Amino acid sequence: MDKLTIQRITPTFLFLFIFIVKTLATATKSDYEFDHKGQIFSRNLSRKKLGLHKAEKVSHLHFYFHDVVVGRNPTTLVVAEGKAMKNSSTGFGFVVMMDDPLTVGPELRSKQVGRAQGMYGSASQSEWGLLMVLNYVFTEGKYNGSTLSILGRNAVFSEVREMPIVGGSGLFRFARGYAQAKTHKFDLKTGNAVVEYNVYVLHY
C-alpha cells in the first residue's frame, strides 16, 4: 500500500473512530440489552427518531364492508368447522377467511377504498358472537398502502358493535382506537351482509 493510498484511507477510519466513540459516550448500559454472546438484543430509541415527537392526530374513517357469502364472486370461504357445529344454534366453531371490499357507499359498485382481509369465527355458544381478526388494507387516497388491525368481538345482531384497533402500518404506525360496526343490510337466506363502519383512530 503506497503513501498516497494511506493518506486517503486514514481520514475515513478517523471519522468512523470518532463516530463510534461519540455513540458509546452518549449511550449508557441501560440503553442496551445484550445476549449471551455480547450482541445487542434490544435498545432504547428516542421518540424523535420514530416521529413520535409530533402531536397525535385523531382521524375518522367511514366506509361500508361487503361480506359476500353467496354470489358470482364470493369474498368469504369457510376454512374450518367444529364437530358440534351442526348441533349449535350459533354455529359455534366455524372459521371463515375473508377478503371483503370496503366502499364509500352501501352499494357494492360504489368507489372502493380498500379491503378487509383476515378471518372471523363463531366464538360463542349462547349468541352469534364472532371473533374478528383482520386488517383494513386501504387502497385509495393518502392512506393507500396503509393498514389498520382489528382484534375484537362482534355480536352481529346487536345494533352497534365496537371493536378495538390494536395497531397499524404506513401512516397508521402506532395506531390505536376503535371501530363501530352497524349492519346496513343482511340477507338471512344467503348470509350476505353490508356493514357500515365508523372508525376512530389515534395516530401520528
Buried (B, 14 or more C-beta within 10 A) or exposed (E): EEEEEEEEEEEEEEEEEEEEEEEEEEEEEEEEEEEEEEEEEEEEEEEEEEEEEEEEEEBEBEBBBBBBBEEEEBBBEEEEBBEEBEEBEBBBBBBBBBBBBBBEEBEBEBEBBBBBBBBBBBBBEEEBBBBBBBBBBBBEEEBEEBBBBBBBBBBBEBEEBBBBBBBBBBBBBBBBBBBEBEBBEBEEEEEBBBBBBBBBBBBB
